[in-house]
Amino acid sequence: MAILSKSAFGCPNGKIGNMVYYMLKGQPVCRLIGEQGEPSIKQLANYQAMKVTMVLIKQMKEFITNSFELEARGTVKNAHNLAVSYNKKQALQGEYPNISVDYSKVVLSYGQLPGARDFSISKTETGLIVNWNPESYTGGYDGDDILMIQLCFPLIKMGKSLLNASRRDAGSAFITLDEQRQIDGPIEAYACFKSADGKQISNSIYLGNINGTLKSAEEQAAQERYITIKTRFDQIETDYLTQQRQIAMAQKNEDKAFRNLKVEYLSLKEQLTHLPGGPG
């Protein structure tokens, strides 16, 4: 996308050839359209990085609209643009085709308002408790600063935004989780403070993970394969061992059906010994 300089003849609006001209926040811009060739690995990596980032940002839309609103004021960018830009650059890990989110590096706000120290988060049967030290800073803030909390549930691709979770001087906040799948699944938590007049905000901080992290696509595939093979192994193990004992007691030769069962049993047993994705 290019930004056009205004001229005595004004600025075009609409499609001219393979270029589209339009206004974006008061500035004339243009972009190229047309068919593209086969994408390179670098382009595919960029597409996946953008897709992963957009899935993340979608879960946090309400929070981001408020947290990046101050930084977006007076610019051609909006809160969504800023969130995408920061997190696409800073919060991704891995290489194509296995790019994923590093939740510890997610950025949800930048600002000059002091944060807080000694944050902790714990789970109860119905929700989460967040604690912090309201006396950890000696100046530069007010007790009525607003605590904003963002929860992310990666397994179900959902988020929960609390834009007025508590006051700074309260030192704690309880967050109710309405669904069992939220309570039981992986939870990633973030927080920042915003002044009561809405004119200042702090840097966001990562509160941590609850219930363990979401497995990568490779890890999930390995686990699913292990479960499939283990299920089949469990199905034939009892039958194999029973027939083996019967043959030994009767002192008779193995028939073809048992030999086939034995081959499958030993093959599955060997696979489970070396296959990733199992317990531990």
Disulfide bonds with the S-S distance in Angstrom:
none
